[in-house]
Amino acid sequence: MNKTTTNPYEQILDLFVSKNETRPWMCKPFKLMTEVSATDSYGMVTFSEEHVTDIEPLNVDKLELVLQFRNMRPNLSREIPVARLKKAISKVPPVAEELECTACDGAGKVNWNYEHNGEKHSMRAWCPECEGSGTVANGVLVFKSIKIRNCALASRSIEKLILIADLLKCNVITL
């Protein structure tokens, strides 16, 4: 995608493509039927193809994996004012220097436990806070989960939600 685009939907896709080249298919948006998506394996965004052009179809061998994520139910189905998210994120202190990532204790990987279709799963994957580097650099938010009802969201995920809401000029989002 073109990082200098003025199309907000292309900018949103760029937020979700993976920077980790071990899964090249995640490093660019893809089309599935009449929708386009992008994922970094920590989050996925999907919307109608009418908002963007020139997106290549998803490789067939990834179809089942992507459909599992696209068919997941929302965690909360709850409307949250963007102003409330901005207030919550403003309380997370920025890093003054490069520090060891507190989410993964510098390992670059974390254990993920999740439930899907009533089954509990566990996997080890790249840390979403340091993106596998093991450190957080100057200006990056220190890992902090912000609790919204009974769901904890990482500060980086909330930053993405706020940016998406701003790009789409939304005052309320639904989680």
Backbone torsions as a table, in degrees:
resi	resn	phi	psi	omega
1	MET	NA	156.8	179.3
2	ASN	-86.1	114.5	-176.4
3	LYS	-70.3	-13.2	-179.6
4	THR	-100.1	12.3	-177.4
5	THR	-67.2	151.9	174.2
6	THR	-97.5	-5.4	178.3
7	ASN	-73.6	115.1	-177.0
8	PRO	-61.7	-30.6	-179.6
9	TYR	-70.3	-36.5	174.7
10	GLU	-66.9	-38.1	177.4
11	GLN	-63.8	-38.5	178.3
12	ILE	-66.3	-43.4	177.1
13	LEU	-57.9	-41.3	179.7
14	ASP	-62.0	-30.1	178.1
15	LEU	-66.4	-27.1	-173.0
16	PHE	-105.3	-9.1	177.7
17	VAL	-70.9	146.3	-177.4
18	SER	-72.5	144.3	173.4
19	LYS	-96.4	-7.8	-177.2
20	ASN	-92.3	114.3	-173.5
21	GLU	-81.8	6.6	177.0
22	THR	-71.0	-19.1	173.8
23	ARG	-124.5	81.2	-173.5
24	PRO	-56.4	-31.3	-178.6
25	TRP	-65.1	-20.3	177.9
26	MET	-88.5	-4.5	-176.4
27	CYS	-84.6	4.6	176.7
28	LYS	-151.5	155.1	177.1
29	PRO	-65.6	161.5	179.0
30	PHE	-142.1	158.6	-179.5
31	LYS	-107.8	138.3	174.9
32	LEU	-136.5	111.2	-174.4
33	MET	57.4	-116.1	-176.4
34	THR	-105.5	16.8	-179.3
35	GLU	-125.8	154.5	173.3
36	VAL	-115.4	149.1	-178.1
37	SER	-141.7	163.4	169.2
38	ALA	-147.6	145.5	178.4
39	THR	-146.9	147.0	172.4
40	ASP	-112.2	12.6	-177.7
41	SER	79.5	-6.5	175.5
42	TYR	-103.5	-26.6	178.8
43	GLY	-152.9	160.4	179.1
44	MET	-140.0	140.8	174.4
45	VAL	-119.7	140.0	-178.6
46	THR	-142.1	136.4	173.8
47	PHE	-155.5	173.9	-176.0
48	SER	-62.2	143.4	-180.0
49	GLU	-64.8	-15.7	-178.4
50	GLU	-63.6	-17.7	-176.2
51	HIS	-86.3	-17.0	-178.5
52	VAL	-140.7	163.2	178.9
53	THR	-127.3	166.9	173.2
54	ASP	60.0	39.8	175.4
55	ILE	-101.9	129.6	-178.1
56	GLU	-75.6	147.8	177.3
57	PRO	-64.5	152.3	176.9
58	LEU	-65.8	139.1	175.5
59	ASN	-64.1	132.7	-174.3
60	VAL	-55.4	-34.7	-177.2
61	ASP	-68.9	-10.8	178.1
62	LYS	-102.6	-1.3	-173.5
63	LEU	-57.4	-51.0	-177.0
64	GLU	-62.0	-42.7	179.1
65	LEU	-60.3	-47.7	-178.8
66	VAL	-66.3	-41.0	-179.7
67	LEU	-63.7	-31.8	175.9
68	GLN	-59.2	-45.0	-178.9
69	PHE	-74.4	-38.6	-178.3
70	ARG	-69.8	-22.7	-179.5
71	ASN	-95.0	4.5	178.4
72	MET	-70.4	144.9	177.3
73	ARG	-76.7	149.6	174.9
74	PRO	-62.4	149.2	179.5
75	ASN	-64.5	-46.1	-170.9
76	LEU	-116.0	-32.0	-171.5
77	SER	48.8	47.7	-175.0
78	ARG	-127.8	134.4	178.1
79	GLU	-79.9	135.8	179.7
80	ILE	-132.8	127.5	176.7
81	PRO	-64.0	136.4	179.3
82	VAL	-60.6	-34.1	178.2
83	ALA	-58.9	-35.2	178.9
84	ARG	-67.7	-40.1	177.4
85	LEU	-65.9	-40.6	179.0
86	LYS	-63.1	-39.3	178.5
87	LYS	-64.8	-43.1	-179.8
88	ALA	-64.1	-43.7	-177.3
89	ILE	-71.8	-27.0	179.5
90	SER	-66.9	-17.8	-179.6
91	LYS	-88.0	-5.3	179.1
92	VAL	-86.1	121.8	-175.6
93	PRO	-72.8	138.1	174.7
94	PRO	-75.6	157.4	179.0
95	VAL	-81.6	135.4	179.5
96	ALA	-86.1	-24.5	179.2
97	GLU	-148.8	178.3	178.7
98	GLU	-73.6	129.1	-177.2
99	LEU	-129.7	160.8	172.7
100	GLU	-66.1	135.7	-179.9
101	CYS	-65.2	126.4	-179.2
102	THR	-80.6	-16.6	179.5
103	ALA	-73.1	-36.2	-176.6
104	CYS	-118.5	5.2	-177.2
105	ASP	55.1	35.2	176.2
106	GLY	83.1	-0.5	-177.5
107	ALA	-77.8	-24.1	-177.8
108	GLY	84.9	-7.6	178.6
109	LYS	-133.3	151.7	178.5
110	VAL	-133.4	158.7	174.1
111	ASN	-89.6	132.6	178.0
112	TRP	-111.5	125.9	173.1
113	ASN	-114.2	130.3	-178.8
114	TYR	-151.2	164.6	179.0
115	GLU	-119.8	135.3	179.0
116	HIS	-143.9	128.5	-179.0
117	ASN	53.1	38.8	176.6
118	GLY	78.1	1.6	179.4
119	GLU	-110.2	140.3	177.6
120	LYS	-87.9	136.7	-178.9
121	HIS	-130.0	157.3	176.2
122	SER	-142.2	141.5	177.6
123	MET	-152.1	156.0	176.0
124	ARG	-106.3	128.6	-175.4
125	ALA	-147.3	172.1	177.6
126	TRP	-54.8	140.1	178.3
127	CYS	-68.2	128.9	-178.6
128	PRO	-74.1	-18.8	-178.2
129	GLU	-83.1	-43.2	-178.7
130	CYS	-104.6	0.5	-178.6
131	GLU	54.6	37.4	174.9
132	GLY	88.4	-2.4	-177.0
133	SER	-80.9	-25.1	-177.5
134	GLY	87.9	-7.9	178.6
135	THR	-133.6	156.6	171.9
136	VAL	-113.0	135.1	-173.7
137	ALA	-94.5	170.4	179.5
138	ASN	-50.5	127.0	177.5
139	GLY	90.8	-10.8	178.3
140	VAL	-84.2	140.3	-179.4
141	LEU	-67.7	139.2	173.1
142	VAL	-65.1	142.6	179.9
143	PHE	-57.0	128.8	176.1
144	LYS	-155.0	132.6	173.5
145	SER	-91.7	136.7	176.3
146	ILE	-111.8	122.9	-175.5
147	LYS	-87.2	128.3	174.4
148	ILE	-124.6	109.3	-170.9
149	ARG	56.4	-123.2	-179.5
150	ASN	-105.9	30.1	179.5
151	CYS	-126.5	128.4	177.3
152	ALA	-101.4	126.3	179.5
153	LEU	-114.9	137.6	177.1
154	ALA	-68.6	148.0	-178.8
155	SER	-55.4	-38.1	179.8
156	ARG	-64.7	-37.3	177.9
157	SER	-66.3	-39.4	178.6
158	ILE	-67.0	-38.4	176.0
159	GLU	-58.9	-42.1	178.3
160	LYS	-63.2	-43.9	179.2
161	LEU	-59.6	-42.5	179.6
162	ILE	-64.1	-44.9	179.8
163	LEU	-62.3	-42.2	178.1
164	ILE	-62.4	-45.8	179.1
165	ALA	-60.0	-41.6	178.6
166	ASP	-65.5	-43.1	179.3
167	LEU	-61.9	-37.1	-178.4
168	LEU	-94.5	3.4	178.6
169	LYS	56.7	47.4	178.8
170	CYS	-103.5	141.6	176.5
171	ASN	-100.3	-15.1	-178.5
172	VAL	-137.1	139.1	174.2
173	ILE	-121.2	160.7	176.5
174	THR	-116.3	123.5	177.2
175	LEU	-98.1	NA	NA
